[in-house]
Amino acid sequence: MSASENTGRVTASVNTLAGEIVDRLVAGAERYRVSVSRGSLGELLIDAGAKAAGGVDAGLLLTEICMGGLGKVTLSHAPGAAKWPFWLTVSSNDPVVACLASQYAGWSLQHDKFFALGSGPGRAQARVEKLFEELSYKDRADRVTIVLESAAPPPKEVVEKVAAKSEVSPDKVAFVYAPTQSLAGSVQVVGRVLEVALHKAHELHFPLENIVDGIATAPLSPPHPDFIQAMGRTNDAIIYAGRAHLFVKGPAAAAKELAEKLPSSTSRDYGQPFAEIFKAYKGDFYKIDGSLFSPAEALVTAVETGETFRAGKIDEALLDKSFGG
């Protein structure tokens, strides 16, 4: 059984919905080329791209798991960048919960040499991050799922922490993991194109309760064996070619202001492949201007007036430079 609360109304349980997708991944392990096992505490471990081959299909399901089952993720041919014709499209009619309460990689999980940022619906049950002081959504399910951008499964100390904070036994916790360099890993990072738009809207203090729907798209980035280059490409797919369309309530002037401030080009660090920016800051991720992490182009529709505002544009030259095109 599960029950979830969101601004006083009962909402779908992200862990229950994601659990159904986890079950599909387990049942189709051979078809999706993932490896399924149980850890020492009984936790479910799904390798989607570390030692297992994984692939694009596994990455699509991984992204939907990250979104707590409240997002739809598809891959299709799309215009927008001549050399990179295949694009991920991510949509959600509950984008604040799907993206911020679930998909956002905000839970720092570490023990000894292991470190990974946890994303996925388990965050909405544990609610240990400061962000949840502003998000009213609270999940209460009998099993939880965490996604890790990692080449290794979590040690038992991390498993115990997640289980304890989520108030479930370790055998009711699933960890799905894949490194950024893998196909599944790169898909799920590019699949954050809508999430970064929501996160930036939050940073801009746009009232989250006024965001009623959202859809975003970005080109599928080719993987790279080097972590820095792989991370750079997945970020550049969003920063230089991502497009997000948000549908909002409230005054048209607020929608217009959001559209103007949302694109990545508003950042002081805009203009180089992400891997070069990362190296320029000597690998200190937190020195990079946070406003860079947003789509290249934004559309915001004020649903109560019917007006749409747009800003930003795709930069094909920088995308080609990053992707090696």
Number of C-alpha atoms within 10 A of each C-alpha: 8 13 15 20 15 14 11 9 9 12 16 19 25 33 32 24 18 27 22 14 18 23 11 13 23 19 12 13 18 12 12 21 18 24 20 18 11 13 18 11 16 16 21 20 19 24 25 30 29 24 14 16 17 24 19 18 16 25 26 22 24 29 27 25 31 34 35 32 25 23 23 16 21 16 18 12 11 16 12 18 18 10 12 20 13 18 24 24 24 26 25 21 16 17 25 24 27 28 28 27 30 32 34 23 23 19 21 12 17 16 12 7 6 13 17 22 16 27 28 34 33 33 31 30 26 22 19 15 12 10 13 16 10 9 18 15 24 23 27 22 22 16 23 31 29 26 27 26 25 23 19 17 21 23 17 16 14 17 23 18 15 27 22 13 14 26 17 19 18 23 17 18 24 25 24 28 26 31 22 30 25 27 25 28 33 28 28 29 23 29 34 29 33 31 30 26 30 26 20 22 20 16 11 14 10 16 13 19 12 15 24 16 17 25 23 27 27 33 31 27 27 18 21 19 10 11 15 17 21 25 23 22 31 31 27 31 32 34 30 33 26 33 28 30 23 26 20 23 19 15 13 20 12 16 26 19 16 24 24 18 19 31 30 28 24 15 17 12 16 18 15 15 23 27 19 15 18 20 12 12 12 10 14 11 12 9 11 18 12 15 21 25 24 33 34 29 27 25 24 26 23 22 18 12 11 9 13 17 18 20 18 21 17 22 19 16 12 20 25 19 13 25 23 9 10
